Amino acid sequence: MFPETALVTGGASGIGAAIVERLEEDGAAVRVLDLADGFDVSDASAWEAVEPVQLACLNAGVLTGNEDIRELSDAAYRRAVSTNADGVVFGLRRMARVMEEGSAIVVTASLAGLTTMYTDPIYAATKSFVVGLVRSAAFQLTERGITINAVCPAVVDTPMVGDLRDRILGAGIDLLTAEEIADVVVMAARDGSTGQAWTCLPGRPPEKHEFPRFFESA
């Protein structure tokens, strides 16, 4: 069953750990690339040693923890951009070079990348970047027989939510589970489509987001 081999960035906890567990249940050999184990996704040189797999899950991501843009520190900004944006770019570049035809890439984006997130504008901005990257890179990856899709969940109940959890629940907002997102990641990888942004909302099946069509491809 596809995939037989996979890698998951940020696979030591949260959504990443759930993806690893889901893939291993299906019999895949999974490599975890996580800062906790010494792998920094924002280090371009680290990616040079990464071998090809049938499925690459570019999942690592962080929040800045800053709701007020006036209080945003340089360090928090750089950490979010380097992990959420650079980490995906470097991972995508490496995988595009080494993956074989029939392989798939799935990037963990966020519903914030399609809408807004007033509690962390920089996080939302990085996820908008990721969605745009996935949609645009899909064209050239198709020529190599590789699919790429983004999964865009609403708020997921993981340690990353932190102190916001009670605030979110108090506002009457339901949380998704990491296991639900892992299922969508596998679904997107096996779907055969490419350049899609799969939205994940509590109580609703995952859907491919419909973007406005400003022009048709020739």
Secondary structure, 3 states (H helix, E strand, C coil): CCCCEEEEECCCCHHHHHHHHHHHHCCCEEEEECHHHCCCCCCHHHHCCCCCCCEEEECCCCCCCCCCHHHCCHHHHHHHHHHHHHHHHHHHHHHHHHCCCCCEEEEECCHHHCCCCCCCHHHHHHHHHHHHHHHHHHHHHHCCCCEEEEEEECCECCHHHCCHHHHHHHCCCCCECHHHHHHHHHHHHHHCCCCCEEEECCCCCCEECCCCCCCCCC
